């Protein structure tokens, strides 16, 4: 089968690999119908994910059809259309029972697919711990509608949930890339008083303005002024930092009101500095870390009900054979790209 593979530091290649087989009773083999490219894949390519293993198939955003299941898999069966969770988790360890599935202590727990074990930018993928890692897609939900559920949409849902957004809040989202847009979609579910999106790129601002006209737009140069204008208490009540730059990290705490919550969703290429003397007295709560992607069933329910729609983010489509060009497009932000749906096998 064809598989896009991390062959060496700084190098991905589309190569032939053997179709995966069941290795454990809790495994499932999924025929991948659609996959997508994530910024985290670019981080692997650029060497920012040291735990990534050369030789693995990359990709952790995918949907497909179950082909085969191990003897202990009860949640899905062959023929089911499924969304694949970015994280594999056992459901039994201390962290899983607390809902912190990103920190699952199982050897394959956390972000394994496309990082430490073969992922889904391929024709087939083996999913460990499939009872937790696969979620059936409702019949009325298309593969395109479900494609982002297991990762970037789960991240947006998680970020909005842990931010504890309230109806009187002003929410500031720093970054309008795919994760920022999914965070926006999910923050809207909580119906805050105002949502402000700060984004330096004019194309991305235009996308937000066209798709979500009720959202207030800002650029880094005027975001503090805009936040003060639309805030009751001199700053944002909740800040979602999704951009992942030194400037956005600084703006996150500068734009927050005293005693606000700052959720750091971004993955940074370099360490960031907390200037604690400058922040003294703001009494901010920072919540950081990787997504706990355990809400896929609820996200699919919201999609089925028409309350969530991430399909407009899929601005481009490519075949697996052309995935290298798709990566170049995504990485360069050319042609107003947001996300690329990659056809891996027929639906």
Buried (B, 14 or more C-beta within 10 A) or exposed (E): BBBBBBBEEEEBEBEEBEBBEBEBEBBBBBBBBBBBBBBBBBBBBEEBBEEBEEEBBBBBBBBBBBBBBBEEBEBBEEEBBBBBBBBBBBBEBEBBEEEBBBBBEBEBBBBBBBBBBBBBBBBBBBBBBBBBBBBBBBEEBBBBBBBBBBBBBBBBBBBBBBBBBEEEBBBBBBBBBBBBBBBBBBBBBBEBBBBBBBBBEEBBBBBBEEBBEEBBBBEBEEBBEBBBEBBEEEBBBBBBBBBBBBEBBBBBBBBBBEEBBBBBBBBBEEEBEEEEEEBEEBEBEBBEEBBBBBBBEBBBBBBBEEEBEBBBBBBBBBEBEBBEEBBEBBBEEEEEBBBBBBBBBEB
